[in-house]
Amino acid sequence: MLNRYETVFILTPVLSEDQVKEAVKKYHDLITKAGGKIVNEELWGLKKLAYNIRKKSTGFYNLIEFEIEGKEIQDYEVAFKRDERILRFLTVKLEKHAVAYAERRIRKYKEAAEAKN
């Protein structure tokens, strides 16, 4: 059975736009190769950190919401721990109420994006 997870991670600000896209693609590929499915992705851009991490005061924030088997999460998180480009990450398993909230949030996010275009 597939569980629903959400990962927020912060990439170091010294990366170029192409390097950020490459890093995000790496984690997409890890999910899909393990039999998972990407539900939603949001690139929040360069944001100021609440406190310095490795002498950096900003970072590129990213959110990936996905479905995958629980046993695959450990390998996914090990990849984050080994990647020098990652300042911080947090993976959370979504319960049924959180999934409902996330779906409403995704709908609002997409409607807002369509309204801009």
FIBAKE-287288 format. One record per atom (N, C-alpha, C): residue in three letters; x, y, z. Coordinates in steps of 0.05 Angstrom, whole numbers, padded with zeros to 5 digits, always signed. Example, Ala and Ser with C-alpha at 12.3 -4.5 7.8 and 13.67 -1.06 7.14 Angstrom:
<nodes>
ALA+00264-00114+00156 ALA+00246-00090+00156 ALA+00264-00066+00156 SER+00257-00045+00142 SER+00273-00021+00143 SER+00258+00001+00157 
</nodes>
This chain:
<nodes>
MET+00017-00024+00000 MET+00000+00000+00000 MET+00018+00025+00000 LEU+00010+00044-00016 LEU+00025+00069-00018 LEU+00016+00088+00004 ASN+00036+00100+00017 ASN+00030+00121+00037 ASN+00036+00148+00024 ARG+00023+00169+00035 ARG+00028+00196+00024 ARG+00047+00210+00042 TYR+00067+00223+00030 TYR+00088+00237+00045 TYR+00092+00265+00033 GLU+00104+00282+00049 GLU+00110+00309+00040 GLU+00138+00315+00050 THR+00155+00324+00032 THR+00183+00331+00039 THR+00187+00361+00032 VAL+00197+00376+00051 VAL+00206+00403+00047 VAL+00236+00403+00050 PHE+00250+00413+00031 PHE+00280+00414+00034 PHE+00290+00441+00025 ILE+00313+00448+00036 ILE+00326+00474+00030 ILE+00353+00469+00017 LEU+00356+00480-00007 LEU+00381+00477-00021 LEU+00399+00502-00016 THR+00425+00498-00017 THR+00444+00520-00012 THR+00440+00542-00033 PRO+00443+00567-00025 PRO+00437+00590-00043 PRO+00459+00594-00064 VAL+00482+00581-00062 VAL+00503+00585-00081 VAL+00499+00571-00108 LEU+00477+00556-00110 LEU+00472+00541-00135 LEU+00459+00558-00156 SER+00464+00552-00181 SER+00451+00566-00203 SER+00423+00554-00207 GLU+00408+00567-00223 GLU+00380+00558-00228 GLU+00380+00529-00240 ASP+00399+00524-00258 ASP+00401+00497-00270 ASP+00409+00476-00250 GLN+00427+00483-00232 GLN+00435+00465-00211 GLN+00412+00459-00192 VAL+00396+00479-00186 VAL+00372+00474-00169 VAL+00353+00455-00182 LYS+00348+00459-00208 LYS+00330+00441-00223 LYS+00341+00413-00224 GLU+00367+00411-00227 GLU+00380+00384-00228 GLU+00377+00370-00201 ALA+00380+00385-00179 ALA+00378+00373-00153 ALA+00349+00363-00148 VAL+00330+00380-00155 VAL+00302+00372-00151 VAL+00295+00348-00168 LYS+00305+00347-00193 LYS+00300+00324-00211 LYS+00312+00298-00199 LYS+00335+00301-00186 LYS+00347+00277-00173 LYS+00327+00264-00153 TYR+00314+00280-00137 TYR+00295+00269-00117 TYR+00269+00260-00130 HIS+00261+00272-00152 HIS+00238+00262-00167 HIS+00245+00234-00178 ASP+00269+00231-00189 ASP+00277+00205-00200 ASP+00279+00184-00179 LEU+00289+00191-00155 LEU+00290+00171-00133 LEU+00262+00161-00126 ILE+00243+00178-00126 ILE+00216+00170-00119 ILE+00204+00152-00141 THR+00207+00161-00166 THR+00194+00145-00188 THR+00208+00118-00192 LYS+00234+00117-00188 LYS+00249+00092-00191 LYS+00241+00072-00169 ALA+00233+00082-00146 ALA+00225+00065-00124 ALA+00195+00057-00126 GLY+00183+00065-00148 GLY+00155+00058-00152 GLY+00135+00078-00141 GLY+00144+00101-00134 GLY+00127+00122-00123 GLY+00116+00140-00145 LYS+00098+00158-00136 LYS+00085+00176-00154 LYS+00085+00204-00143 ILE+00094+00224-00158 ILE+00094+00252-00150 ILE+00065+00263-00152 VAL+00056+00273-00129 VAL+00029+00285-00129 VAL+00029+00315-00134 ASN+00049+00328-00121 ASN+00050+00357-00123 ASN+00079+00366-00119 GLU+00086+00387-00132 GLU+00113+00399-00128 GLU+00110+00429-00127 GLU+00123+00442-00108 GLU+00122+00471-00107 GLU+00151+00481-00102 LEU+00159+00499-00119 LEU+00185+00512-00116 LEU+00180+00539-00104 TRP+00187+00543-00079 TRP+00181+00567-00065 TRP+00202+00589-00069 GLY+00225+00582-00081 GLY+00245+00601-00088 GLY+00264+00607-00065 LEU+00280+00628-00069 LEU+00300+00636-00050 LEU+00287+00652-00027 LYS+00291+00641-00003 LYS+00278+00654+00021 LYS+00300+00657+00043 LYS+00295+00676+00060 LYS+00312+00681+00083 LYS+00307+00660+00104 LEU+00329+00649+00115 LEU+00327+00629+00136 LEU+00322+00642+00163 ALA+00309+00628+00181 ALA+00305+00639+00208 ALA+00331+00642+00224 TYR+00350+00625+00218 TYR+00377+00626+00230 TYR+00397+00615+00210 ASN+00422+00622+00212 ASN+00442+00614+00194 ASN+00447+00583+00196 ILE+00450+00571+00173 ILE+00457+00543+00171 ILE+00482+00541+00154 ARG+00503+00530+00165 ARG+00529+00528+00151 ARG+00537+00556+00140 LYS+00534+00576+00155 LYS+00541+00604+00149 LYS+00525+00615+00125 LYS+00502+00604+00119 LYS+00484+00613+00098 LYS+00459+00626+00111 SER+00450+00649+00101 SER+00427+00662+00112 SER+00403+00659+00094 THR+00406+00648+00070 THR+00383+00643+00052 THR+00386+00615+00040 GLY+00364+00606+00027 GLY+00364+00580+00015 GLY+00341+00577-00004 PHE+00343+00558-00023 PHE+00321+00552-00042 PHE+00303+00531-00029 TYR+00278+00539-00024 TYR+00258+00522-00011 TYR+00243+00506-00033 ASN+00239+00481-00028 ASN+00224+00463-00046 ASN+00206+00445-00031 LEU+00183+00439-00042 LEU+00164+00420-00030 LEU+00157+00398-00050 ILE+00159+00373-00042 ILE+00150+00351-00060 ILE+00130+00334-00044 GLU+00107+00330-00055 GLU+00087+00313-00043 GLU+00084+00289-00060 PHE+00086+00265-00048 PHE+00087+00241-00064 PHE+00075+00217-00049 GLU+00070+00196-00065 GLU+00060+00170-00054 GLU+00081+00149-00059 ILE+00088+00134-00038 ILE+00108+00113-00041 ILE+00104+00093-00018 GLU+00116+00069-00021 GLU+00115+00050+00000 GLU+00133+00059+00023 GLY+00125+00054+00048 GLY+00139+00063+00071 GLY+00167+00053+00073 LYS+00173+00029+00063 LYS+00200+00018+00065 LYS+00220+00033+00048 GLU+00211+00048+00029 GLU+00229+00063+00011 GLU+00238+00090+00022 ILE+00225+00100+00043 ILE+00231+00126+00054 ILE+00259+00127+00066 GLN+00269+00106+00077 GLN+00295+00106+00090 GLN+00317+00112+00069 ASP+00316+00099+00046 ASP+00335+00104+00024 ASP+00333+00133+00014 TYR+00309+00143+00012 TYR+00304+00170+00003 TYR+00317+00190+00022 GLU+00314+00186+00048 GLU+00325+00204+00067 GLU+00356+00202+00069 VAL+00366+00179+00065 VAL+00396+00175+00064 VAL+00407+00192+00041 ALA+00393+00193+00019 ALA+00403+00209-00004 ALA+00404+00239+00004 PHE+00384+00249+00019 PHE+00385+00276+00028 PHE+00409+00281+00047 LYS+00413+00263+00065 LYS+00435+00266+00085 LYS+00463+00266+00071 ARG+00466+00253+00049 ARG+00491+00251+00035 ARG+00496+00274+00016 ASP+00476+00289+00009 ASP+00478+00310-00011 ASP+00487+00336+00002 GLU+00510+00346-00007 GLU+00521+00370+00004 GLU+00505+00395-00003 ARG+00488+00393-00024 ARG+00472+00416-00032 ARG+00448+00421-00013 ILE+00441+00401+00003 ILE+00418+00403+00020 ILE+00426+00415+00047 LEU+00414+00437+00055 LEU+00419+00449+00081 LEU+00402+00436+00102 ARG+00376+00432+00097 ARG+00358+00419+00116 ARG+00336+00405+00099 PHE+00324+00385+00111 PHE+00300+00372+00099 PHE+00283+00360+00121 LEU+00258+00357+00114 LEU+00239+00344+00133 LEU+00218+00329+00116 THR+00215+00303+00122 THR+00195+00286+00109 THR+00174+00279+00130 VAL+00149+00283+00122 VAL+00127+00278+00140 VAL+00107+00259+00126 LYS+00097+00239+00141 LYS+00076+00222+00130 LYS+00050+00236+00135 LEU+00033+00238+00115 LEU+00008+00253+00117 LEU-00014+00233+00125 GLU-00029+00240+00145 GLU-00053+00225+00153 GLU-00076+00233+00136 LYS-00099+00220+00139 LYS-00122+00225+00120 LYS-00131+00254+00122 HIS-00131+00267+00145 HIS-00140+00294+00147 HIS-00120+00313+00135 ALA-00095+00307+00138 ALA-00074+00323+00125 ALA-00074+00321+00095 VAL-00081+00297+00085 VAL-00083+00293+00056 VAL-00106+00310+00045 ALA-00129+00310+00059 ALA-00151+00327+00050 ALA-00144+00356+00050 TYR-00130+00365+00071 TYR-00121+00393+00071 TYR-00101+00399+00049 ALA-00083+00381+00044 ALA-00063+00385+00023 ALA-00076+00387-00004 GLU-00096+00371-00009 GLU-00111+00372-00035 GLU-00125+00399-00039 ARG-00137+00409-00017 ARG-00149+00436-00019 ARG-00128+00457-00024 ARG-00105+00455-00011 ARG-00083+00474-00014 ARG-00073+00473-00043 ILE-00070+00449-00054 ILE-00060+00446-00081 ILE-00080+00459-00101 ARG-00106+00455-00097 ARG-00126+00467-00114 ARG-00124+00498-00113 LYS-00122+00509-00089 LYS-00119+00538-00087 LYS-00094+00548-00100 TYR-00072+00533-00096 TYR-00046+00541-00108 TYR-00049+00542-00139 LYS-00061+00521-00150 LYS-00064+00520-00179 LYS-00083+00542-00190 GLU-00105+00547-00175 GLU-00123+00568-00183 GLU-00110+00595-00183 ALA-00093+00600-00163 ALA-00079+00625-00161 ALA-00059+00628-00184 ALA-00046+00606-00191 ALA-00026+00606-00213 ALA-00041+00611-00240 GLU-00064+00600-00243 GLU-00079+00604-00268 GLU-00089+00633-00269 ALA-00097+00645-00247 ALA-00107+00672-00246 ALA-00085+00692-00255 LYS-00059+00685-00248 LYS-00037+00702-00255 LYS-00032+00702-00285 ASN-00037+00679-00298 ASN-00033+00676-00327 ASN-00056+00687-00341 
</nodes>
